[in-house]
Amino acid sequence: MTRSAPHRWHGDPVHGSRSVVVGVMPGQTGRVVRVAARLATGLGSALVCVWIDSSRTATGVEPDGTVLTTPLDPDRVDDGDEVPGEVELTEALDVQLGSHPGPWRFEYAVGDVAAGLAAAAVEHDAWMIVVGARRPGLAGWMNQMVGGSLAGHLSHTQPVPVVIVPTAVG
């Protein structure tokens, strides 16, 4: 079982202000976060970077908000107390958003990605949800064929705009 403690705000969010929610994940290109940060700055909003980990399930939540999780794959074993990839992702966000002038934070949750981003958008009164385009190539095509497009699911079910950031710009 692993633990993901709540992460602090970087900067001071204005109480009651709206936000921009961006979907993040380990190994994702920094372009998605940079575009979301520019949008948040332009709107004078906080930026909420949300990783919805679909490979794990919650086993509980501690009083301080720490999420306890376990892998969905019964053959996968947790090697430590931390969610695999979370430290690397938060370090990457620190670098990518180091010069971002507005408030931002990272949040971790488990479950269905579209539903998790939608819940974060409601919780943070989001202006919009920002996601990266599907991965290029065969792997991205297979993911879309099997599970459909995250951006497509969100754009058909959300009351807020969904911004899709191209990740393979040539």
Phi and psi restraints in degrees (value plus and minus 20) as a CYANA .aco file:
   2 THR   PHI    -136.6   -96.6
   2 THR   PSI     148.3   188.3
   3 ARG   PHI    -149.8  -109.8
   3 ARG   PSI     121.9   161.9
   4 SER   PHI    -150.3  -110.3
   4 SER   PSI      85.3   125.3
   5 ALA   PHI     -97.9   -57.9
   5 ALA   PSI     132.8   172.8
   6 PRO   PHI     -79.0   -39.0
   6 PRO   PSI     125.6   165.6
   7 HIS   PHI    -121.6   -81.6
   7 HIS   PSI     129.4   169.4
   8 ARG   PHI    -100.2   -60.2
   8 ARG   PSI     141.7   181.7
   9 TRP   PHI     -96.1   -56.1
   9 TRP   PSI     122.7   162.7
  10 HIS   PHI    -121.2   -81.2
  10 HIS   PSI      93.1   133.1
  11 GLY   PHI      70.7   110.7
  11 GLY   PSI     155.9   195.9
  12 ASP   PHI    -129.4   -89.4
  12 ASP   PSI      87.5   127.5
  13 PRO   PHI     -90.5   -50.5
  13 PRO   PSI     125.9   165.9
  14 VAL   PHI     -99.0   -59.0
  14 VAL   PSI     103.8   143.8
  15 HIS   PHI     -78.2   -38.2
  15 HIS   PSI     108.5   148.5
  16 GLY   PHI      64.5   104.5
  16 GLY   PSI     -19.9    20.1
  17 SER   PHI    -102.6   -62.6
  17 SER   PSI     138.3   178.3
  18 ARG   PHI    -101.3   -61.3
  18 ARG   PSI     147.6   187.6
  19 SER   PHI    -154.4  -114.4
  19 SER   PSI     154.7   194.7
  20 VAL   PHI    -136.8   -96.8
  20 VAL   PSI     105.5   145.5
  21 VAL   PHI    -120.8   -80.8
  21 VAL   PSI     110.5   150.5
  22 VAL   PHI    -144.2  -104.2
  22 VAL   PSI     112.2   152.2
  23 GLY   PHI     -99.4   -59.4
  23 GLY   PSI     107.5   147.5
  24 VAL   PHI    -146.9  -106.9
  24 VAL   PSI     141.7   181.7
  25 MET   PHI    -180.6  -140.6
  25 MET   PSI     136.5   176.5
  26 PRO   PHI     -77.3   -37.3
  26 PRO   PSI     117.4   157.4
  27 GLY   PHI      63.3   103.3
  27 GLY   PSI     -21.5    18.5
  28 GLN   PHI     -91.8   -51.8
  28 GLN   PSI     126.7   166.7
  29 THR   PHI     -82.4   -42.4
  29 THR   PSI     123.1   163.1
  30 GLY   PHI     -88.7   -48.7
  30 GLY   PSI     -34.0     6.0
  31 ARG   PHI     -78.7   -38.7
  31 ARG   PSI     -58.3   -18.3
  32 VAL   PHI     -82.2   -42.2
  32 VAL   PSI     -66.6   -26.6
  33 VAL   PHI     -87.1   -47.1
  33 VAL   PSI     -60.7   -20.7
  34 ARG   PHI     -83.9   -43.9
  34 ARG   PSI     -61.0   -21.0
  35 VAL   PHI     -85.1   -45.1
  35 VAL   PSI     -64.4   -24.4
  36 ALA   PHI     -81.8   -41.8
  36 ALA   PSI     -58.9   -18.9
  37 ALA   PHI     -84.5   -44.5
  37 ALA   PSI     -61.0   -21.0
  38 ARG   PHI     -84.2   -44.2
  38 ARG   PSI     -60.2   -20.2
  39 LEU   PHI     -83.8   -43.8
  39 LEU   PSI     -64.2   -24.2
  40 ALA   PHI     -81.6   -41.6
  40 ALA   PSI     -63.1   -23.1
  41 THR   PHI     -81.0   -41.0
  41 THR   PSI     -66.2   -26.2
  42 GLY   PHI     -81.5   -41.5
  42 GLY   PSI     -52.2   -12.2
  43 LEU   PHI    -110.2   -70.2
  43 LEU   PSI     -25.1    14.9
  44 GLY   PHI      46.0    86.0
  44 GLY   PSI      15.7    55.7
  45 SER   PHI    -135.1   -95.1
  45 SER   PSI     142.8   182.8
  46 ALA   PHI     -96.1   -56.1
  46 ALA   PSI     134.9   174.9
  47 LEU   PHI    -131.9   -91.9
  47 LEU   PSI     108.0   148.0
  48 VAL   PHI    -137.9   -97.9
  48 VAL   PSI      92.7   132.7
  49 CYS   PHI    -113.7   -73.7
  49 CYS   PSI      96.5   136.5
  50 VAL   PHI    -139.6   -99.6
  50 VAL   PSI     104.8   144.8
  51 TRP   PHI    -126.3   -86.3
  51 TRP   PSI      94.7   134.7
  52 ILE   PHI    -119.7   -79.7
  52 ILE   PSI      88.5   128.5
  53 ASP   PHI    -107.5   -67.5
  53 ASP   PSI      85.6   125.6
  54 SER   PHI    -102.8   -62.8
  54 SER   PSI     -22.7    17.3
  55 SER   PHI    -113.5   -73.5
  55 SER   PSI     -19.0    21.0
  56 ARG   PHI    -152.7  -112.7
  56 ARG   PSI     144.5   184.5
  57 THR   PHI    -149.6  -109.6
  57 THR   PSI     129.2   169.2
  58 ALA   PHI     -98.6   -58.6
  58 ALA   PSI     117.4   157.4
  59 THR   PHI    -130.5   -90.5
  59 THR   PSI     -27.1    12.9
  60 GLY   PHI     147.9   187.9
  60 GLY   PSI     149.3   189.3
  61 VAL   PHI    -154.5  -114.5
  61 VAL   PSI     108.5   148.5
  62 GLU   PHI    -100.5   -60.5
  62 GLU   PSI     143.1   183.1
  63 PRO   PHI     -76.1   -36.1
  63 PRO   PSI     -49.4    -9.4
  64 ASP   PHI    -103.5   -63.5
  64 ASP   PSI     -17.9    22.1
  65 GLY   PHI      76.0   116.0
  65 GLY   PSI     -22.0    18.0
  66 THR   PHI     -83.3   -43.3
  66 THR   PSI     107.9   147.9
  67 VAL   PHI    -112.9   -72.9
  67 VAL   PSI     107.8   147.8
  68 LEU   PHI    -118.6   -78.6
  68 LEU   PSI     109.3   149.3
  69 THR   PHI    -154.0  -114.0
  69 THR   PSI     143.8   183.8
  70 THR   PHI    -163.7  -123.7
  70 THR   PSI     131.4   171.4
  71 PRO   PHI     -85.3   -45.3
  71 PRO   PSI     126.6   166.6
  72 LEU   PHI     -92.4   -52.4
  72 LEU   PSI     -53.2   -13.2
  73 ASP   PHI     -95.5   -55.5
  73 ASP   PSI      95.0   135.0
  74 PRO   PHI     -85.8   -45.8
  74 PRO   PSI     -37.7     2.3
  75 ASP   PHI    -106.8   -66.8
  75 ASP   PSI     -29.1    10.9
  76 ARG   PHI    -109.9   -69.9
  76 ARG   PSI     112.5   152.5
  77 VAL   PHI    -135.2   -95.2
  77 VAL   PSI     115.7   155.7
  78 ASP   PHI     -95.5   -55.5
  78 ASP   PSI     108.1   148.1
  79 ASP   PHI    -107.9   -67.9
  79 ASP   PSI     -41.9    -1.9
  80 GLY   PHI    -164.5  -124.5
  80 GLY   PSI    -186.5  -146.5
  81 ASP   PHI    -110.8   -70.8
  81 ASP   PSI     -34.4     5.6
  82 GLU   PHI    -121.5   -81.5
  82 GLU   PSI     131.4   171.4
  83 VAL   PHI     -84.0   -44.0
  83 VAL   PSI     107.5   147.5
  84 PRO   PHI     -77.6   -37.6
  84 PRO   PSI     107.2   147.2
  85 GLY   PHI      73.3   113.3
  85 GLY   PSI     -36.2     3.8
  86 GLU   PHI     -86.9   -46.9
  86 GLU   PSI     -63.4   -23.4
  87 VAL   PHI     -82.5   -42.5
  87 VAL   PSI     -65.8   -25.8
  88 GLU   PHI     -82.4   -42.4
  88 GLU   PSI     -60.3   -20.3
  89 LEU   PHI     -86.8   -46.8
  89 LEU   PSI     -64.2   -24.2
  90 THR   PHI     -86.1   -46.1
  90 THR   PSI     -55.8   -15.8
  91 GLU   PHI     -85.9   -45.9
  91 GLU   PSI     -60.6   -20.6
  92 ALA   PHI     -83.7   -43.7
  92 ALA   PSI     -61.1   -21.1
  93 LEU   PHI     -85.0   -45.0
  93 LEU   PSI     -59.0   -19.0
  94 ASP   PHI     -78.1   -38.1
  94 ASP   PSI     -61.2   -21.2
  95 VAL   PHI     -91.1   -51.1
  95 VAL   PSI     -69.1   -29.1
  96 GLN   PHI     -83.2   -43.2
  96 GLN   PSI     -52.2   -12.2
  97 LEU   PHI    -128.1   -88.1
  97 LEU   PSI      -4.4    35.6
  98 GLY   PHI     -77.6   -37.6
  98 GLY   PSI     -54.7   -14.7
  99 SER   PHI    -124.2   -84.2
  99 SER   PSI     -12.9    27.1
 100 HIS   PHI     -86.5   -46.5
 100 HIS   PSI     105.2   145.2
 101 PRO   PHI     -97.6   -57.6
 101 PRO   PSI     -37.2     2.8
 102 GLY   PHI    -118.8   -78.8
 102 GLY   PSI     152.2   192.2
 103 PRO   PHI     -92.7   -52.7
 103 PRO   PSI     124.4   164.4
 104 TRP   PHI    -172.5  -132.5
 104 TRP   PSI     140.4   180.4
 105 ARG   PHI    -172.6  -132.6
 105 ARG   PSI     143.5   183.5
 106 PHE   PHI    -129.0   -89.0
 106 PHE   PSI     119.0   159.0
 107 GLU   PHI    -151.2  -111.2
 107 GLU   PSI     123.8   163.8
 108 TYR   PHI    -138.5   -98.5
 108 TYR   PSI     116.9   156.9
 109 ALA   PHI    -168.8  -128.8
 109 ALA   PSI     149.6   189.6
 110 VAL   PHI    -143.2  -103.2
 110 VAL   PSI     139.6   179.6
 111 GLY   PHI     100.3   140.3
 111 GLY   PSI    -175.8  -135.8
 112 ASP   PHI     -90.1   -50.1
 112 ASP   PSI     108.1   148.1
 113 VAL   PHI     -83.4   -43.4
 113 VAL   PSI     -68.4   -28.4
 114 ALA   PHI     -81.3   -41.3
 114 ALA   PSI     -65.4   -25.4
 115 ALA   PHI     -85.3   -45.3
 115 ALA   PSI     -58.5   -18.5
 116 GLY   PHI     -86.7   -46.7
 116 GLY   PSI     -62.9   -22.9
 117 LEU   PHI     -86.6   -46.6
 117 LEU   PSI     -57.5   -17.5
 118 ALA   PHI     -82.8   -42.8
 118 ALA   PSI     -62.6   -22.6
 119 ALA   PHI     -84.3   -44.3
 119 ALA   PSI     -60.6   -20.6
 120 ALA   PHI     -84.3   -44.3
 120 ALA   PSI     -58.2   -18.2
 121 ALA   PHI     -83.6   -43.6
 121 ALA   PSI     -60.3   -20.3
 122 VAL   PHI     -87.6   -47.6
 122 VAL   PSI     -67.5   -27.5
 123 GLU   PHI     -78.8   -38.8
 123 GLU   PSI     -58.0   -18.0
 124 HIS   PHI    -123.0   -83.0
 124 HIS   PSI      -6.5    33.5
 125 ASP   PHI      27.3    67.3
 125 ASP   PSI      39.2    79.2
 126 ALA   PHI     -94.6   -54.6
 126 ALA   PSI     122.7   162.7
 127 TRP   PHI     -91.1   -51.1
 127 TRP   PSI     -56.1   -16.1
 128 MET   PHI    -182.5  -142.5
 128 MET   PSI     145.3   185.3
 129 ILE   PHI    -135.4   -95.4
 129 ILE   PSI     110.7   150.7
 130 VAL   PHI    -131.3   -91.3
 130 VAL   PSI     110.5   150.5
 131 VAL   PHI    -155.9  -115.9
 131 VAL   PSI     138.8   178.8
 132 GLY   PHI    -104.2   -64.2
 132 GLY   PSI     132.3   172.3
 133 ALA   PHI     -86.3   -46.3
 133 ALA   PSI     141.9   181.9
 134 ARG   PHI     -80.5   -40.5
 134 ARG   PSI     136.6   176.6
 135 ARG   PHI     -82.4   -42.4
 135 ARG   PSI     122.7   162.7
 136 PRO   PHI     -93.7   -53.7
 136 PRO   PSI     140.9   180.9
 137 GLY   PHI      69.8   109.8
 137 GLY   PSI    -191.2  -151.2
 138 LEU   PHI     -83.4   -43.4
 138 LEU   PSI     -61.2   -21.2
 139 ALA   PHI     -81.5   -41.5
 139 ALA   PSI     -63.3   -23.3
 140 GLY   PHI     -85.8   -45.8
 140 GLY   PSI     -60.1   -20.1
 141 TRP   PHI     -83.7   -43.7
 141 TRP   PSI     -63.4   -23.4
 142 MET   PHI     -83.2   -43.2
 142 MET   PSI     -64.1   -24.1
 143 ASN   PHI     -78.0   -38.0
 143 ASN   PSI     -63.0   -23.0
 144 GLN   PHI     -87.9   -47.9
 144 GLN   PSI     -59.8   -19.8
 145 MET   PHI     -85.9   -45.9
 145 MET   PSI     -59.3   -19.3
 146 VAL   PHI     -98.4   -58.4
 146 VAL   PSI     -70.4   -30.4
 147 GLY   PHI    -129.6   -89.6
 147 GLY   PSI     -26.5    13.5
 148 GLY   PHI      62.9   102.9
 148 GLY   PSI     155.2   195.2
 149 SER   PHI    -110.5   -70.5
 149 SER   PSI     110.3   150.3
 150 LEU   PHI     -78.9   -38.9
 150 LEU   PSI     -66.5   -26.5
 151 ALA   PHI     -81.2   -41.2
 151 ALA   PSI     -59.4   -19.4
 152 GLY   PHI     -83.5   -43.5
 152 GLY   PSI     -66.4   -26.4
 153 HIS   PHI     -78.3   -38.3
 153 HIS   PSI     -68.1   -28.1
 154 LEU   PHI     -84.8   -44.8
 154 LEU   PSI     -65.0   -25.0
 155 SER   PHI     -85.4   -45.4
 155 SER   PSI     -44.4    -4.4
 156 HIS   PHI    -111.3   -71.3
 156 HIS   PSI     -31.5     8.5
 157 THR   PHI    -143.6  -103.6
 157 THR   PSI     -26.1    13.9
 158 GLN   PHI    -124.5   -84.5
 158 GLN   PSI     125.0   165.0
 159 PRO   PHI    -102.2   -62.2
 159 PRO   PSI     -27.0    13.0
 160 VAL   PHI    -129.0   -89.0
 160 VAL   PSI     135.5   175.5
 161 PRO   PHI     -81.7   -41.7
 161 PRO   PSI     128.9   168.9
 162 VAL   PHI    -135.1   -95.1
 162 VAL   PSI     101.4   141.4
 163 VAL   PHI    -122.5   -82.5
 163 VAL   PSI     105.9   145.9
 164 ILE   PHI    -126.8   -86.8
 164 ILE   PSI     100.7   140.7
 165 VAL   PHI    -118.2   -78.2
 165 VAL   PSI     100.9   140.9
 166 PRO   PHI     -81.7   -41.7
 166 PRO   PSI     111.8   151.8
 167 THR   PHI    -119.6   -79.6
 167 THR   PSI     -42.7    -2.7
 168 ALA   PHI    -131.9   -91.9
 168 ALA   PSI      65.2   105.2
 169 VAL   PHI    -116.0   -76.0
 169 VAL   PSI     106.4   146.4
